[in-house]
Amino acid sequence: MAILDIKKIRLEKLERIKQAGINPYPAKTKRTHTIEEALSNFAKFSKAKKKVILAGRIRSIRGQGALVFLNFEDGTGKIQSLLKQDELGEQYKFFLDNFDIGDFIEISGTLFETKRGEKTIEAASFAILAKSLLPLPEKWHGLQDEEERFRKRYLDILMNEEVREMIKKKGIFWNAVREFHLKNGFMEVETPVLENTTGGADANPFITHHDALDIDIYLRISAGELWQKRLMVAGFEKTFEIGRIFRNEGMSSEHLQDYTQCEAYWAYSNYEDMYRFLQECYRFAAKKTFGTLKFKIRGFDIDLDGNWPLIDYAQEIQKQTGIDIWKDGEDGMVKKLKELNVEFDGRNKERLIDSLWKYCRKKIGGPAILINEPKIVSPLSKSLKDNSAITERFHFIIAGSEVGQGYSELNDPIDQRNNFEKQQALRNAGDKEAHMADYDFVEALEYGMPPASGHGFSERLFSFLMDKPVRECQIFPLMKPK
């Protein structure tokens, strides 16, 4: 039967319910227990013939003459109910004529166990809580088309236990990340989402307009990096934020335009302190969420509890491509990238180096820690004491991708100003992902910021541990309007 025909029939049922003087969408239920509570206390309640009132969505209806069995569920569990014609009288026919799979129902009765061992509530009475006008997807097939699944994600979640469990795991994951930071003395903060200038990443921002101030502003591209560093200036030594960030860039199995990220900053520490801290954070969150530290991700066997080797940035590129990024020029890099069939944008040296690295990264299973990143591709991080061309920055590599990073943060205001000016020149030349110059932040640094390290990682890590595309791991992925 066509959807519109089913809806027409259900609208007729809705009208009959109203004509019976019943509100099909009441504001309150008389529920006394959740289904989980009823099942947990089943022996006690059934022995005492205690009356309980349960509520939930009907998921199946099976009629057997003067008997109807139905299964219904709330957010805590599922239970069977038995409706008897001789017990309910006229209400029995009213149920058969007007209730459907998908409706929300309230059932009052006592608990018993059937001969087949099925825990059941025998209905002494029932009431409608919400009438459904459209049918649920067929139980065994659900929503097959990916676009339809994402567009009607609420149905995908309802019909697909795997998706429902993924959402629960995601909540556990971020709570574990929060718990780990808090128990290690970090203070959770909230920093602005709307900014006059964006900072903290190489990314193209979204632009919007602030009507009250009559100015164009940006949605942030990091979880408050420059704001959290201002808090270092203000005297807070350990801060972190878990929040939404926005990047107006392409979509892929690893990239989205709005997603959740965690960033933290730690005064009087350096990048080595931070990567050791973050290793333990990943292990803690993974264990709490999945109960294991061993994963199969994109064909790689990953053991978070094993050794995380240090990988030198330039040495790895030379090892895999033969290019020495310190000696070879742009022409040689362009030639090699073409030879490797790697797409790249322009002949800007830092972009060419970055493209070479991304080619190499895909072959590293990990977990591994990338270090010694060149200053040219990492202008916001502090240089090594004995080599100004190399930064104190790290990336975590898992299954050929970067799933977290950190720095010894730059706290020299003069160096920071010079780097901003170079980035702004690139931006003025058309590089939309170059850093914007934030001279208010430079002024904050001039008041003095202690040595510090920072880290950042996004929900990409969770999607990798799930071994699913990141879009699949969002509860409600962004969709084009129909």
Protein Blocks (a to p, Z undefined) as FASTA:
>chain_A
ZZklmmmmmmmmmmmmmmnopafbbfbdcbfbdfklmmmmmmmmmmnopacddddddfbd
cdehjaccdddddfkbccdddddfklnmmmlmmmmmmgcehiacdddddddddfkopacd
ddfbdcdfbdcfbdcddfklmpmblklmmmmmmlmmmmmmklmmmmmmmmmmmmmmmmmm
mmnopacddddfbdfbdchiacdddddddfklopacdddfbehklmmmmmmmnopabdcd
dddddddddddfkbcfbdcddddddehiafklmmmmmmmmmmmmmmmmnopabdceehia
cdfklccddddfklmmmmmnopafklpcfklmmmmmmmnopacehjbfklmmmmmmmmmm
mmpnbjaddehiafklmmkbccdfklmkbccdddddeehiacbdcddddfbfklmmmmmm
mmmmmmmnopakbccddfklmmmmmnopaddddddddfklmmmmnopafklmpmbacddd
ZZ
